[in-house]
């Protein structure tokens, strides 16, 4: 099983976003939630700490018999049923 990709990519800030940031209403009280300037967001990475969720995979009895007939059971250390 191969590992999931954990590559990161930089955040792209559009000129429209920068324009809206400059035009924001400065009279609002944001003391409890300070905004970060675009320069700080430019250093951000998407997916840096992302880990895909694990999911359980099970095979039906019919599929296991099919794999066993093809010799797949030997790979798992089991004898193929006749």
Backbone as JSON, one array per atom type, in Angstrom:
{
  "sequence": "XXXXXXXXXXXXXXXXXXXXXXXXXXXXXXXXXXXXXXXXXXXXXXXXXXXXXXXXXXXXXXXXXXXXXXXXXXXXXXXXXX",
  "N": [[0.85, -1.16, 0.0], [0.64, 2.16, -0.89], [1.85, 5.28, 0.4], [-0.15, 8.12, 1.21], [-0.14, 11.2, -0.57], [1.51, 13.97, 0.78], [2.11, 16.48, -0.01], [2.53, 20.01, -0.01], [1.08, 23.16, -0.91], [1.57, 26.56, -1.84], [-0.46, 29.34, -0.72], [-2.48, 31.21, -2.89], [-3.02, 34.57, -3.35], [-5.38, 36.61, -4.64], [-5.55, 39.61, -6.66], [-7.93, 40.89, -6.32], [-8.72, 40.05, -3.75], [-6.72, 41.27, -2.23], [-7.36, 43.93, -2.77], [-9.94, 44.16, -1.61], [-9.2, 43.72, 1.02], [-7.78, 46.04, 1.63], [-9.84, 47.89, 1.47], [-11.47, 47.33, 3.6], [-13.78, 47.72, 6.37], [-12.66, 49.65, 8.78], [-13.69, 50.59, 11.09], [-15.02, 48.7, 12.53], [-15.0, 46.62, 15.44], [-12.51, 44.47, 15.94], [-11.05, 43.34, 17.93], [-11.05, 40.95, 19.35], [-10.62, 39.07, 17.39], [-8.07, 39.29, 15.56], [-7.1, 40.35, 12.26], [-5.07, 38.84, 9.79], [-2.45, 40.18, 7.81], [-2.19, 40.21, 4.15], [0.44, 39.53, 3.43], [1.28, 37.77, 5.41], [-0.51, 35.66, 5.04], [0.37, 34.79, 2.6], [2.51, 33.18, 3.16], [1.37, 30.91, 4.04], [0.39, 27.42, 3.94], [-1.45, 25.04, 2.1], [-2.87, 22.07, 3.1], [-0.81, 21.17, 4.73], [-0.91, 19.83, 7.22], [-2.67, 17.85, 6.66], [-4.1, 14.67, 6.81], [-5.22, 11.81, 5.29], [-8.37, 10.21, 5.97], [-8.62, 7.02, 7.46], [-10.06, 4.07, 6.17], [-11.99, 1.16, 6.62], [-11.62, -1.81, 4.81], [-13.33, -4.47, 3.55], [-13.74, -7.79, 2.29], [-16.18, -9.58, 0.43], [-17.49, -12.92, 0.98], [-17.76, -14.3, -1.44], [-15.99, -12.89, -3.11], [-13.58, -13.39, -1.78], [-13.37, -16.17, -2.21], [-13.07, -16.17, -4.96], [-10.6, -14.85, -5.26], [-9.0, -16.7, -3.94], [-9.16, -18.9, -5.65], [-7.71, -17.95, -7.76], [-5.18, -18.1, -6.84], [-4.42, -16.24, -5.02], [-4.67, -16.62, -2.31], [-2.42, -17.92, -1.41], [-0.54, -15.93, -1.18], [-1.31, -14.72, 1.15], [-0.65, -16.51, 3.04], [-2.36, -18.62, 3.35], [-4.11, -21.69, 2.67], [-5.5, -22.59, -0.45], [-8.91, -23.24, -0.88], [-10.54, -26.17, -2.04]],
  "CA": [[0.0, 0.0, 0.0], [1.46, 3.35, -0.97], [1.47, 6.35, 1.32], [-0.87, 9.23, 0.61], [0.69, 12.36, -0.81], [1.39, 15.02, 1.79], [2.71, 17.68, -0.56], [1.82, 21.24, 0.3], [1.17, 24.17, -1.95], [1.39, 27.89, -1.26], [-1.74, 30.0, -0.9], [-2.44, 32.28, -3.87], [-3.9, 35.67, -2.99], [-5.7, 37.36, -5.85], [-5.51, 41.07, -6.53], [-9.25, 41.27, -5.8], [-8.68, 39.84, -2.31], [-5.88, 42.34, -1.67], [-8.13, 45.16, -2.9], [-10.98, 44.13, -0.57], [-8.53, 43.84, 2.32], [-7.46, 47.45, 1.83], [-11.09, 48.65, 1.58], [-12.29, 46.82, 4.7], [-14.31, 48.7, 7.31], [-11.74, 49.68, 9.92], [-14.39, 51.06, 12.28], [-15.52, 47.55, 13.27], [-14.12, 46.18, 16.52], [-12.01, 43.12, 15.72], [-10.02, 43.13, 18.95], [-11.01, 39.55, 19.76], [-10.17, 38.27, 16.24], [-7.27, 40.14, 14.68], [-6.93, 39.86, 10.9], [-3.69, 38.74, 9.33], [-2.23, 40.86, 6.54], [-1.95, 39.29, 3.04], [1.83, 39.05, 3.41], [1.36, 36.61, 6.3], [-1.25, 34.58, 4.4], [1.17, 34.32, 1.47], [3.43, 32.16, 3.65], [0.57, 29.77, 4.47], [0.4, 26.23, 3.09], [-2.67, 24.25, 2.1], [-2.64, 20.64, 3.23], [0.42, 20.86, 5.46], [-1.17, 18.86, 8.28], [-3.76, 16.97, 6.23], [-3.88, 13.23, 6.75], [-6.49, 11.22, 4.85], [-9.02, 9.33, 6.92], [-8.49, 5.59, 7.16], [-11.35, 3.39, 6.07], [-11.87, -0.28, 6.65], [-11.99, -2.47, 3.57], [-13.56, -5.9, 3.76], [-14.12, -8.5, 1.08], [-17.27, -10.53, 0.61], [-17.06, -14.32, 0.89], [-17.65, -14.65, -2.86], [-14.76, -12.28, -3.63], [-12.46, -14.13, -1.2], [-13.26, -17.45, -2.93], [-12.55, -15.86, -6.3], [-9.18, -14.57, -5.1], [-8.35, -17.95, -3.56], [-9.07, -19.73, -6.86], [-6.66, -17.37, -8.61], [-3.88, -18.28, -6.19], [-4.15, -15.12, -4.14], [-4.63, -17.05, -0.91], [-1.04, -18.3, -1.08], [0.16, -14.71, -0.79], [-1.7, -14.39, 2.5], [-0.24, -17.6, 3.92], [-3.49, -19.53, 3.53], [-4.26, -22.69, 1.63], [-6.68, -22.4, -1.28], [-9.92, -24.27, -0.67], [-10.96, -26.84, -3.28]],
  "C": [[0.9, 1.23, 0.0], [0.94, 4.42, -0.02], [0.74, 7.44, 0.55], [0.08, 10.42, 0.46], [0.44, 13.42, 0.26], [2.07, 16.29, 1.29], [1.87, 18.89, -0.21], [1.97, 22.2, -0.87], [0.92, 25.52, -1.33], [0.0, 28.45, -1.57], [-1.57, 31.13, -1.91], [-3.46, 33.34, -3.48], [-4.13, 36.52, -4.23], [-5.64, 38.87, -5.59], [-6.84, 41.58, -5.99], [-9.29, 41.12, -4.27], [-7.85, 40.93, -1.63], [-6.63, 43.68, -1.68], [-9.21, 45.24, -1.81], [-10.38, 44.28, 0.82], [-8.23, 45.31, 2.63], [-8.71, 48.29, 2.05], [-11.95, 48.23, 2.77], [-12.71, 47.95, 5.64], [-13.46, 48.66, 8.58], [-12.43, 50.15, 11.2], [-14.95, 49.89, 13.11], [-14.5, 47.12, 14.33], [-13.74, 44.71, 16.31], [-10.94, 42.77, 16.75], [-9.91, 41.66, 19.35], [-10.53, 38.63, 18.64], [-9.36, 39.15, 15.3], [-7.09, 39.51, 13.3], [-5.44, 39.83, 10.55], [-3.54, 39.48, 8.01], [-1.94, 39.85, 5.43], [-0.53, 38.74, 2.99], [1.99, 37.81, 4.29], [0.63, 35.41, 5.7], [-0.46, 33.99, 3.23], [2.14, 33.22, 1.89], [2.69, 30.89, 4.08], [0.64, 28.62, 3.47], [-0.92, 25.5, 3.22], [-2.27, 22.78, 2.2], [-1.4, 20.25, 4.01], [0.2, 19.77, 6.51], [-2.28, 17.89, 7.92], [-3.31, 15.52, 6.22], [-5.21, 12.6, 6.34], [-7.05, 10.27, 5.92], [-8.84, 7.89, 6.49], [-9.88, 4.99, 7.09], [-11.12, 1.89, 6.0], [-12.36, -0.86, 5.33], [-12.18, -3.95, 3.88], [-14.04, -6.51, 2.45], [-15.27, -9.45, 1.39], [-16.73, -11.95, 0.48], [-16.87, -14.74, -0.56], [-16.35, -14.11, -3.45], [-13.54, -13.0, -3.06], [-12.27, -15.47, -1.89], [-12.66, -17.23, -4.31], [-11.05, -15.6, -6.25], [-8.42, -15.85, -4.78], [-8.18, -18.86, -4.79], [-7.96, -19.25, -7.78], [-5.28, -17.49, -7.99], [-3.52, -17.15, -5.24], [-4.04, -15.52, -2.69], [-3.22, -17.42, -0.49], [-0.23, -17.08, -0.63], [-0.14, -14.33, 0.65], [-1.34, -15.49, 3.49], [-1.36, -18.57, 4.21], [-3.52, -20.54, 2.39], [-5.55, -22.43, 0.87], [-7.65, -23.57, -1.04], [-10.34, -24.86, -2.01], [-12.44, -26.93, -3.37]]
}
